[in-house]
Amino acid sequence: MAGLSNLPVDAWWNKLDLADKTELRVLFRTMSSDSGFANDLRQGRARDAADRQGAMSRVRCPTLVTGSRHDGGVSFEHAVDFADVIPNAALIELDSPNHIFWIGPGRAELRSVVAAFMGESSCE
């Protein structure tokens, strides 16, 4: 669990209720990173930055970018970069204590943010 957050595990794990902890355990038992995750890592190489930014700059739909400064898996600066490069991107900083932001106390905030964004956005 420590790798999911830059906060001490004791600062957030005990704030999860039993249902959240069960959901996390099921998620980790059933997920399989395999080649999809390796592909994500390959695309994050510095040498491919120009191609990645070129592709991102051609996105035509409004884009919701979320991130948390507590995420131990992905730096908040990654979200900032996405929002800077993708036209019509909205960056929303979540207060999630870890990388799995859709499970736990931040779930309600995330749902609200996504619902508001979906209500306002359309792709032409």
Disulfide bonds with the S-S distance in Angstrom:
Cys61-Cys123 1.84
